[in-house]
Amino acid sequence: MQGAPLAERSYNHVAFKIEDAEYDRCLERIETLGLEMKESRPRVPGEGRSIYFYDDDNQLFELHTGTLDARLERYRRQDGR
């Protein structure tokens, strides 16, 4: 990101898709780097898993094992549509 670091942290974030098989490796790497992590929000079964973490400039990133289309489809099925 260009510009000065953010003055405060928020939930605004950039998300990247990862394969479910990469989840544990990514989590371990983030923990090894000592990056501050944010607890993932509650999810419905089948929506995928996420890792949220901040960089040194207060930017929030998400690594997610699903896609937006799959997430929306899961919500539609949950609502009975």
C-alpha positions as CSV (number, residue, x, y, z in Angstrom):
1,M,0.0,0.0,0.0
2,Q,1.2,3.5,-0.8
3,G,1.1,6.4,1.6
4,A,1.5,6.8,5.3
5,P,0.6,3.9,7.7
6,L,-3.0,3.9,8.8
7,A,-3.6,5.7,12.1
8,E,-5.9,3.0,13.4
9,R,-7.0,-0.5,12.6
10,S,-10.3,-1.4,11.1
11,Y,-12.1,-4.3,9.5
12,N,-11.5,-2.9,6.0
13,H,-9.2,-5.4,4.4
14,V,-7.8,-7.1,1.3
15,A,-8.7,-10.7,0.8
16,F,-6.7,-13.4,-1.1
17,K,-7.9,-16.9,-2.0
18,I,-5.8,-19.8,-0.9
19,E,-6.4,-23.6,-1.2
20,D,-7.6,-25.3,1.9
21,A,-4.5,-27.5,1.8
22,E,-2.4,-24.3,2.2
23,Y,-4.3,-23.1,5.3
24,D,-2.1,-24.7,8.0
25,R,1.2,-23.7,6.2
26,C,0.0,-20.1,5.9
27,L,-1.1,-20.0,9.5
28,E,2.2,-21.3,10.7
29,R,4.1,-18.8,8.6
30,I,2.1,-15.8,9.9
31,E,2.6,-17.0,13.5
32,T,6.4,-17.5,12.8
33,L,6.6,-13.9,11.5
34,G,4.9,-12.7,14.7
35,L,2.2,-10.8,12.9
36,E,-0.8,-9.8,14.9
37,M,-3.8,-11.9,14.0
38,K,-7.5,-10.9,14.3
39,E,-10.0,-13.6,15.2
40,S,-12.1,-14.8,12.3
41,R,-15.8,-14.0,12.3
42,P,-18.2,-16.8,12.8
43,R,-18.9,-18.8,9.7
44,V,-21.5,-21.2,8.5
45,P,-20.4,-24.8,7.6
46,G,-19.1,-25.0,4.1
47,E,-18.2,-21.3,3.8
48,G,-14.4,-21.8,4.0
49,R,-11.8,-20.8,6.5
50,S,-10.1,-17.5,7.0
51,I,-6.9,-16.1,8.5
52,Y,-6.9,-12.4,9.3
53,F,-3.6,-10.6,10.1
54,Y,-2.2,-7.0,10.2
55,D,0.9,-5.8,8.6
56,D,3.2,-3.2,10.2
57,D,1.2,-0.4,8.6
58,N,-2.1,-1.5,10.2
59,Q,-3.4,-2.9,7.0
60,L,-5.7,-6.0,7.5
61,F,-5.3,-8.9,5.1
62,E,-7.4,-12.1,4.8
63,L,-6.4,-15.4,3.4
64,H,-9.6,-17.4,2.6
65,T,-10.1,-20.9,1.4
66,G,-13.3,-20.2,-0.5
67,T,-14.6,-17.9,-3.2
68,L,-17.2,-15.2,-3.1
69,D,-19.5,-17.2,-5.4
70,A,-19.2,-20.3,-3.2
71,R,-19.9,-18.2,-0.1
72,L,-23.0,-16.5,-1.6
73,E,-24.3,-19.9,-2.8
74,R,-23.8,-21.3,0.7
75,Y,-25.9,-18.4,2.1
76,R,-28.6,-19.0,-0.5
77,R,-28.9,-22.7,0.5
78,Q,-28.9,-21.8,4.2
79,D,-31.8,-19.4,3.6
80,G,-33.7,-22.1,1.6
81,R,-33.5,-20.3,-1.7
